[in-house]
Amino acid sequence: MLALYTAGTPNGKKVPILLAELDVPYELIAIDFSKNEQKSPEFLAINPNGKIPALIVTDDAHEPITIFESGAILEYLATKHGKFLPTAAKARAEVMSWLFWQVGGPGPMFGQAGAFGREEPRNEAAFDKFMKESKRLAAVLNG
């Protein structure tokens, strides 16, 4: 059984998309940011970083496995189900490079651009910095 703790953010949508592609059933546990549920003691016991997504894998044969951080969850699921992650070293390295690129680049940069873009009053210097980097990263992907 899989229990996925997530919310409707870009980071929170990655794992449900992969689970749908894998056709794997799971229980969705919505985390309500407006109630600060991601910082509750119960959730912090699952993910000490207090962020979504987090996944708990349980079955009768093994101890539960708790995984947090979207990249770690995606890699775990792809490996476990033998799909979307090549086994050949070169191809696997390429996929993992792009996965870590997304986790360390577009994910946080696009998020910061959006956050600073919604701020009032807007911190133009910060917004411009993150927009410039977001555009650079989009160009890398388009290339």
N, C-alpha and C positions, 0 to 999 in steps of 0.2 A: 504494500500500500504506500502511496506517495501522498504527502500532505505538503502543499505549496502555500507558503505565506507570501503574499504579494499585494501590489496595488496597481492602479491603472496608469503608471508612468512608463516612459520608454524602457527603462531598466526592468520594470516589473512585467513587461509584456514579452520579453525574450523567451523566458522559460515556457510559458503557456504555448507560444508558437511552436517551439520544438516539441513539446509534449503532443500537440495536435498532429504535427508531421509524423511523429513516431507512433501515433494512435495508441497512446498509453493513458489509461484512466488515472485520475488523481482527484484528491479533495482540494478544493480551492478555499483558502482561508484569507479573506480580504482584510488587509491592515488599513485602518482608518487614520490617516495622518492628522486630520482635524482633531482627533481625540488623543494624538500623540502615542498611539498604541505601539509604534515601533520602539518606543523608549520605556515601555512597561517592563517590570521585572520578568514577567512570563516570556515576553519576546526576547529580551536580552539574554535569557538562558538559552535561547535557540541561536541567536546571532548577537554576540557581545558588541558588535559594531553598531547595532541599532538601525540597520538599513534592510531594505528588501532587495531582492527576493531571498528566501531561505527555504530549504527543502528538507523534510524528514522522510527517510526511507525506512519502512518497517516491513518485516516478514516474520514468519514463525521460526525460521531457521537461524536467524542472526540477530545480533544486537542492533538497535536502530542506528542509522547513519544520519548525521546532521551535516548539511552542506550549506554554506552561505557564500555570497558573491556570485553574480550571474555567470561569469566565465567558468568558475569552478563547477557550477551546477550543469552548465551546457556540456562541458568536457566529460563530466561523470556520466550524464545521460547518453551522450553519443557513444562513449566507450562501452557502457553497459549494454546498449541495444545494437551495437555494431553497425551504426548508420551515421552518415554525415561526417565521419572522422576517419580518414584513410589510415591504413596500417603501414603502408610503405613509408619509409623514413622521410623521403624528400617531400612527398605530398602531405604527410602529416605535419611536418615542420611548416609548410606554407599555410595550411589551415590554422595552425596554432599561432603563427605570426599574425595573421589577420584578426584572429580572435583577441589576442592580447593588444593589438593595435586599437581595436574598437573599445576595449575595456579601459585602456589608458589614454585614449585620444578623444575620438568623437563623443563617447559617452559623457565624460566629465566636461569637456569643452562646450558641447552643445547645451548641456544642462546649465552651465554657468552663464552662457550667453542668454539663454531664456530667463534665468533668474534675474540677471542684471537688467534685462530688457523690460521686465515687469515692475522693477523697483520704482517707487515714486518718493522723492525725486530720484531721477535716474543718475547713477554714477557713470557719466559718459566715458570717462577714461577706461573704467573696468569693462563696460559694455563693448567699447570699440576693441579692446584687447582680445576679449573672448570671441567676438565676431570675426576678427581678422584670423585668429587661429582656427576657428570653425570653417571658414572659407578655405583656408590652406588645406585642412584635412579633407574637405569635400573634393578639392582638386586632386589630392593624392588618390582617393578612391576612384574618381573619374578617370585618372590616368591609368 
